[in-house]
């Protein structure tokens, strides 16, 4: 979270530059490798502990080994596709490079399902053996089962988080970094920009910077501003909107129209 926040997570979309987007995906990929490795070690440690406690049962041992094989299998695939899912590899954090990438949304859904199923199996495995043990009272057996079931609460929370993240990945209004394909559609458009005040100045300057920073193909061919108004004593001074000076400084073609109903 610290790496993601430092490299742009949480910023407004107009503050999230292509450079930050590249840094974000690069460091997220690097940190994901450490995350996957530590997750594999943690889950395997739990399964090895189960084998040490209840390994006397042959069926239980088989179930633990199959779960370990399944867990290590999908986590290894996760670690490999984190960087090798794009060709060239640098396309993962620089989408402007020629090449291809696997569908990240589908991959994240599949690996999320792998996390959920493995966590559920690891949470249920010890409960099966606990109910085969002999206790003085049923209350003791239920109490121990509830203690071991506390991890299922975290599993339920993770399922809700995975569901929301999946919905967010499939929804249209996704973060800037997830809408790089949609940005190409914007880049191939002609933009009609209308404005006059200081807020419009900030928007126009940000759009102009985006145009040159990403070498996009959209053109600010239609910049519309209202004509200057006469002011002062005797209406001898013509006061232009502040955005006109900015457009002139940026070298943009200016079209003066009092209303959009006037012909272009």
C-alpha positions as CSV (number, residue, x, y, z in Angstrom):
1,X,0.0,0.0,0.0
2,X,2.8,2.4,0.8
3,X,4.5,1.7,-2.6
4,X,1.1,2.2,-4.4
5,X,0.3,5.4,-2.6
6,X,3.8,6.8,-3.3
7,X,3.4,6.1,-7.0
8,X,0.0,7.6,-7.5
9,X,-2.8,5.6,-5.9
10,X,-5.4,7.9,-4.5
11,X,-4.7,10.8,-6.8
12,X,-7.4,12.5,-8.9
13,X,-7.5,11.3,-12.5
14,X,-6.2,14.6,-13.8
15,X,-3.2,14.3,-11.4
16,X,-2.3,10.7,-12.4
17,X,0.2,11.2,-15.2
18,X,1.4,8.5,-17.6
19,X,4.8,8.5,-15.8
20,X,3.1,7.8,-12.5
21,X,1.0,5.1,-14.2
22,X,4.2,3.3,-15.4
23,X,5.9,3.6,-12.0
24,X,2.8,2.3,-10.3
25,X,2.5,-0.9,-12.4
26,X,6.2,-1.5,-12.3
27,X,6.4,-1.4,-8.4
28,X,3.1,-3.2,-8.0
29,X,4.5,-6.0,-10.1
30,X,7.7,-6.2,-8.1
31,X,5.9,-6.1,-4.7
32,X,3.5,-8.8,-6.0
33,X,6.3,-11.2,-6.5
34,X,7.3,-10.8,-2.8
35,X,3.6,-11.1,-1.8
36,X,3.1,-14.3,-3.7
37,X,6.3,-15.9,-2.3
38,X,5.4,-15.0,1.3
39,X,1.8,-16.2,0.7
40,X,3.0,-19.6,-0.6
41,X,5.3,-20.0,2.4
42,X,2.6,-19.1,4.9
43,X,0.0,-21.5,3.4
44,X,2.5,-24.4,3.1
45,X,3.6,-23.8,6.7
46,X,0.0,-24.2,7.9
47,X,-0.4,-27.4,5.9
48,X,2.8,-28.8,7.2
49,X,1.6,-28.0,10.7
50,X,-1.6,-30.0,10.0
51,X,0.4,-32.9,8.9
52,X,2.4,-32.8,12.1
53,X,-0.7,-32.7,14.2
54,X,-3.1,-35.0,12.3
55,X,-0.8,-36.8,9.9
56,X,-1.7,-40.2,11.4
57,X,-4.8,-40.3,9.2
58,X,-3.9,-41.3,5.6
59,X,-6.9,-39.6,3.9
60,X,-6.1,-36.4,5.8
61,X,-2.4,-36.6,4.6
62,X,-3.6,-37.0,1.0
63,X,-5.9,-34.0,1.3
64,X,-3.1,-31.9,2.7
65,X,-0.7,-32.8,0.0
66,X,-3.3,-32.2,-2.7
67,X,-4.1,-28.8,-1.2
68,X,-0.4,-28.0,-1.1
69,X,0.0,-29.0,-4.7
70,X,-3.0,-26.9,-5.7
71,X,-1.8,-23.9,-3.7
72,X,1.8,-23.9,-5.0
73,X,0.5,-24.5,-8.5
74,X,-1.7,-21.5,-8.9
75,X,0.7,-19.2,-6.9
76,X,3.6,-20.3,-9.2
77,X,1.4,-19.4,-12.2
78,X,0.6,-16.1,-10.6
79,X,4.3,-15.3,-10.0
80,X,5.2,-16.2,-13.6
81,X,2.3,-14.3,-15.3
82,X,2.9,-11.2,-13.2
83,X,5.8,-10.3,-15.6
84,X,5.8,-12.9,-18.3
85,X,2.2,-12.2,-19.1
86,X,3.3,-9.4,-21.4
87,X,5.6,-9.4,-24.5
88,X,7.8,-7.5,-24.2
89,X,7.9,-7.6,-20.4
90,X,8.2,-3.8,-20.2
91,X,4.7,-3.5,-21.8
92,X,3.3,-4.4,-18.3
93,X,4.2,-0.9,-17.1
94,X,4.4,0.9,-20.4
95,X,1.3,0.2,-22.4
96,X,2.5,2.4,-25.3
97,X,5.1,-0.2,-26.3
98,X,4.2,-2.5,-29.3
99,X,3.3,-6.0,-28.2
100,X,0.6,-7.8,-26.3
101,X,-0.6,-8.7,-22.8
102,X,-2.9,-11.3,-21.4
103,X,-6.3,-10.2,-20.1
104,X,-5.4,-8.9,-16.7
105,X,-9.0,-8.7,-15.5
106,X,-9.7,-12.4,-16.3
107,X,-6.3,-13.4,-14.7
108,X,-7.1,-11.4,-11.5
109,X,-10.5,-13.1,-11.2
110,X,-9.0,-16.6,-11.7
111,X,-6.2,-16.0,-9.2
112,X,-8.7,-14.4,-6.7
113,X,-10.8,-17.5,-7.0
114,X,-7.7,-19.6,-6.3
115,X,-7.0,-17.6,-3.1
116,X,-10.6,-18.0,-1.9
117,X,-10.8,-21.7,-2.5
118,X,-7.4,-22.5,-1.0
119,X,-8.1,-20.4,2.1
120,X,-11.5,-22.2,2.5
121,X,-9.9,-25.6,2.3
122,X,-7.1,-24.7,4.7
123,X,-9.7,-23.4,7.1
124,X,-11.9,-26.5,7.0
125,X,-9.2,-29.2,7.1
126,X,-8.5,-29.1,10.8
127,X,-12.2,-29.0,11.7
128,X,-12.7,-32.4,10.1
129,X,-10.1,-33.9,12.4
130,X,-11.2,-32.0,15.5
131,X,-14.6,-33.6,15.3
132,X,-13.0,-37.0,15.2
133,X,-11.2,-36.4,18.5
134,X,-12.5,-37.5,21.9
135,X,-13.4,-34.7,24.3
136,X,-15.0,-34.8,27.7
137,X,-17.9,-32.7,26.6
138,X,-19.4,-31.6,23.4
139,X,-19.0,-28.0,24.6
140,X,-15.2,-28.4,24.5
141,X,-15.3,-29.7,21.0
142,X,-17.5,-26.9,19.8
143,X,-15.3,-24.3,21.6
144,X,-12.2,-25.6,19.9
145,X,-13.9,-25.6,16.6
146,X,-15.0,-22.0,17.0
147,X,-11.4,-21.0,17.8
148,X,-10.1,-22.7,14.7
149,X,-12.9,-21.2,12.7
150,X,-11.9,-17.6,13.4
151,X,-9.8,-17.7,10.2
152,X,-13.0,-18.2,8.3
153,X,-14.1,-14.7,9.3
154,X,-11.0,-13.3,7.5
155,X,-11.9,-15.6,4.5
156,X,-15.4,-14.1,4.4
157,X,-14.0,-10.6,4.4
158,X,-11.6,-11.5,1.7
159,X,-14.5,-12.9,-0.4
160,X,-16.4,-9.7,-0.1
161,X,-13.3,-7.7,-1.0
162,X,-12.7,-10.0,-4.0
163,X,-16.3,-9.6,-5.2
164,X,-16.1,-5.8,-5.0
165,X,-12.7,-5.7,-6.8
166,X,-14.1,-8.0,-9.5
167,X,-17.1,-5.7,-9.9
168,X,-14.8,-2.7,-10.1
169,X,-12.6,-4.3,-12.7
170,X,-15.6,-5.2,-14.9
171,X,-17.4,-1.8,-14.5
172,X,-17.0,1.0,-17.0
173,X,-15.8,3.7,-14.5
174,X,-12.5,2.1,-13.6
175,X,-9.3,3.9,-12.4
176,X,-7.0,5.6,-14.8
177,X,-4.5,2.9,-14.9
178,X,-7.2,0.3,-15.7
179,X,-8.6,2.3,-18.6
180,X,-5.6,2.6,-20.8
181,X,-7.5,1.1,-23.8
182,X,-10.3,3.6,-23.3
183,X,-7.6,6.4,-23.4
184,X,-6.6,5.3,-26.9
185,X,-10.2,6.1,-28.0
186,X,-9.9,9.5,-26.4
187,X,-6.6,10.1,-28.1
188,X,-8.1,9.5,-31.6
189,X,-10.8,12.2,-31.1
190,X,-11.1,15.8,-32.0
191,X,-12.0,17.9,-29.0
192,X,-14.2,20.9,-28.8
193,X,-13.1,22.9,-25.8
194,X,-15.2,25.7,-24.4
195,X,-14.3,27.8,-21.4
196,X,-13.5,31.2,-20.0
197,X,-12.7,31.2,-16.2
198,X,-9.6,30.1,-14.2
199,X,-11.0,26.6,-13.7
200,X,-11.2,26.2,-17.5
201,X,-7.6,27.4,-17.7
202,X,-6.4,24.7,-15.4
203,X,-8.4,22.1,-17.4
204,X,-7.0,23.3,-20.7
205,X,-3.5,23.3,-19.5
206,X,-3.8,19.8,-18.1
207,X,-5.3,18.6,-21.4
208,X,-2.5,20.2,-23.3
209,X,0.2,18.6,-21.1
210,X,-1.5,15.2,-21.6
211,X,-1.5,15.7,-25.3
212,X,2.3,16.2,-25.5
213,X,3.3,13.9,-22.7
214,X,1.6,10.9,-24.2
215,X,2.0,11.9,-27.9
216,X,-1.7,11.3,-28.3
217,X,-3.4,11.8,-31.6
218,X,-6.3,14.0,-30.5
219,X,-6.2,17.6,-31.7
220,X,-7.4,20.8,-30.0
221,X,-8.7,22.0,-33.4
222,X,-11.9,23.5,-32.0
223,X,-11.1,25.9,-29.2
224,X,-14.1,28.2,-28.6
225,X,-14.0,31.3,-26.4
226,X,-16.5,34.1,-26.0
227,X,-15.4,37.4,-27.5
228,X,-14.1,40.2,-25.2
229,X,-16.5,42.6,-23.5
230,X,-16.1,46.3,-23.5
231,X,-15.6,47.7,-20.0
232,X,-14.2,50.8,-18.3
233,X,-15.0,54.5,-18.7
234,X,-16.8,54.9,-22.0
235,X,-16.5,51.2,-22.7
236,X,-13.1,51.9,-24.4
237,X,-11.3,48.8,-22.9
238,X,-12.0,45.3,-24.3
239,X,-11.7,42.7,-21.5
240,X,-11.0,39.2,-22.8
241,X,-11.6,36.0,-20.8
242,X,-8.4,34.8,-19.0
243,X,-8.4,31.6,-21.0
244,X,-7.8,33.4,-24.2
245,X,-4.3,34.5,-23.1
246,X,-3.5,30.9,-22.1
247,X,-4.7,29.6,-25.5
248,X,-2.5,32.2,-27.2
249,X,0.5,31.3,-25.1
250,X,0.0,27.6,-25.9
251,X,-0.3,28.3,-29.6
252,X,-3.9,27.0,-30.0
253,X,-6.2,28.2,-32.8
254,X,-9.0,30.4,-31.3
255,X,-12.6,30.6,-32.4
256,X,-14.6,33.4,-30.9
257,X,-18.3,32.7,-30.6
258,X,-20.7,34.3,-28.2
259,X,-23.0,31.2,-28.2
260,X,-22.7,27.7,-29.6
261,X,-25.6,28.4,-31.8
262,X,-23.4,30.7,-33.9
263,X,-21.9,29.1,-36.9
264,X,-18.4,27.8,-36.7
